[in-house]
């Protein structure tokens, strides 16, 4: 699974994404290397959403008319697609949220914790898998501890016996780091966590676009990801959780659709997944997500991952050829994700991104919502290039040329 | 995209050789400001003389060329001036930065600061240019509140 190979029909795939035809100021063709931030959308996703709005729009689950039935079918059909995508044992375990942050907050907000309990996270988390747990610990009196990061960008497991010991109730970690690209040994950590009775919450935001995500194979308890990074729209995320755990948790948000019955004195809850879906959900976004999952599943997650490995290897080779570049994170493309953060000596990441943008190359500059991971490497910010199934080696070459241009412009190295 | 309008030679000069950099004594107030979207940071101290002039502005800043150069230009413009004039200059710079490229800067007031006129056309960079100016105003107001 880790051998790199470009997608054989890459040019055909690129034609599926209309935005890749864009040229930017100065006549430069778009070189989009910010897919870890958000992915571009194929025509089938756009069409599925437009078709739903043009022909099937109605509220779901409550409208006693034909359009209501069609809309409900489309929305619930998307849930089926997500369940298959995750190899979930039951479709009822798939909860739609507005993004991965809300999915992680749902667990952190409802999971029972108290004084003496411990939550374990990692230093390489996105802020969305740090802050909700800080809040949960403040609220409950539980303590927070974390795995550090080794010098090579992998998870530092030297304290695993201490961290995964009785008292730890939740282990929340990212499957693939959005900053370092590190792929974490999530199945092994889940096995160890289960030995002490802790639940495992995986942030799969960067994994779901690129790797086959099988919640049973890794033996997770909760998995969160977001639609807009898997070629779907913004405004929809997913929380998958084990039935027995979801049944035991109290509701997150109260409102319409999440109830069994309501009286002025008290209410009772709908069964999962609806217990956690208060109010009118993001219907057309779910339809778009369903189309996106169909699309990437059709290309194949193994093939997409092989493409990512090939592109990342080319990117790491290219970066190694630019003097003054220091890559933050693992250097072996076969064992990492496609988001590559780096420093360029003498030029601030903002300025790197600005110079690249002037040549049509879109990257991210800043802390990428991972300030602790940056601090670990003694840097305040970095430049990040991230690829996806539509990225070509020529685009990587344009980035490398752009970095030489940047150095020349700022007269460094 | 007119990169040279953004990266004026004056800005790059200040970036390479920032004026008044480093933290110094004495000071009446010290503030720490961050740009939460990118992580740029500045720690800035203000010392006011008894006659109401700005005695010193010293700073430790980490950030891009625009934010670093802006801090350097700002200190040139405010040190040694009556505080009220320095705050007027602050207001003029703020107006320039928020003017979306439509405000004509007054060189008599802003001196090297007019080089930032191009930055106003790059919305993502306006906060970079304003970081140290906002920190100065905050620190100056605090320093004013301190008994001399």
Interface residues (C-beta under 8 A of the other chain):
Chain A: X25 X26 X348 X349 X350 X351 X354 X355 X357 X358 X365 X366 X367 X371 X374 X380 X381 X409 X410
Chain B: X1 X3 X6 X7 X12 X37 X38 X39 X40 X41 X62 X63 X64 X65 X66 X67 X68 X122 X125 X128
